[in-house]
Amino acid sequence: MDIPITGYNLKRNPIKEHVMFEFQGSFKCRNKNDMLDDKTIGDLVIKRDDNMNIIDIFLLCGHVLIKGKLIDLEKPLMMMKKNVSETGIQYNVERLITKKILFDSRPTPVFIK
């Protein structure tokens, strides 16, 4: 699944690399006949210090908050696109992923007073 990341500041600070998301458990739609394609699963919140170093990562998903952490992959993941032509098959590198955000903690309920 390719998850587009949108936000108010992407025009000023475009994303320079792609990051893989890893979740423990599963996501389910309220309607059993629905798929998660083109659905928003939550809001990604990244807290940074004055030097733009990441302090905390959270995913606000419905009424729960899931804490994540940024991890370097041991081996980079390369996404390739297969192009078939009359002369043969060619594979082009589309993306190189070197980091992942791991969400491995239990969700914390969010209560608003």
N, C-alpha and C positions, 0 to 999 in steps of 0.2 A: 504494500500500500504506500503510495506517495502522498505525504501529508504536506500541503502547502502551508507555509507560515506567513501570516499576514499581520500587519501592525501599523500603527500610526507613523513610525519613524523609519520605515524601510526605504523611503526615497532619500533620506539624509544618510542613512547607514545601511547600504545594501548588504545582504547576506553574501559572504565571500566563500563559504564552504557549506557543505551539507552535513547534517548530523543524523544518526540513526536513533530512533526511540525504541527502548526495550521496556515492556510492561510485564508484570507478573499477574496472571489472572486473565480475564477477558472482558470485553465490552459487549453489552447487549442493547439492542434498540427496544424501546417500549413496545412498539408494534412488532410482533414476531415475524411479519412478512417483509419488514423493512431491512435494508442493508445499510452498512456504515459508509458506503461510497458517498462522497459529496456531503457528508454530515460533519458538523463541528462537534468535536468531542470535549472541548474545553478551552480554557485560556491559559497559555503558557506565560509564567511570570519569572523573569530572570533578574535577580538583584545583583548589582555590581557596585564595587567600591569606586573611589575617585580615579583610580588608574584603569578602570574598565575591566578589572578582574572579576570573575564570577564568584559571588559569595554564596547564594542560594538559588535553587531552581525549584519551582512549584508548578503543578498543573491543577487548576481549579476546574473540576469536572462536576457539573451539577451542584450538589450540596456537599461535596467532599473535596479535600485538599490532599494532593499526593506529592510528597517530597521526592525530588530526583537529585542525581549527582552526575556530573560530567566526567566521563572516563575515556581515556585514550584506548583505541582498539589495539590489540597485540599485532594483528595483521590488518592492513587497510582493506576495505571492501570496494571493489570496482564494479560499477554498473555499466554494462555495455549494451549497445543496440545493434541488432543484426540487420544488415542490409543485403538483400539478394538482388543481383542484377544478372544480365546475360553473360557477363564475364566471370561470375563466380559469387562467392559469399564473402562479405567483409564485415568485421566487427569494429565499431567505433566506441571509444570510451566516452560515456555520457557524464558520469559523475565519479568522484573519488571520495570515499567516506573514511575519515580517520578517527572520528570520535563518536561516542554514543551517549545519550542521556538515559541513565538507568533509573527506573521507578520501581524499587523493590521493597518499599515500606508499605505498611497498611495505610489505607486512606483515613484521614482525620475528618470527622464531621465538622461542618462549618455552621455555626448558629449565629443568626443576625438578630440583635435585640431591637 
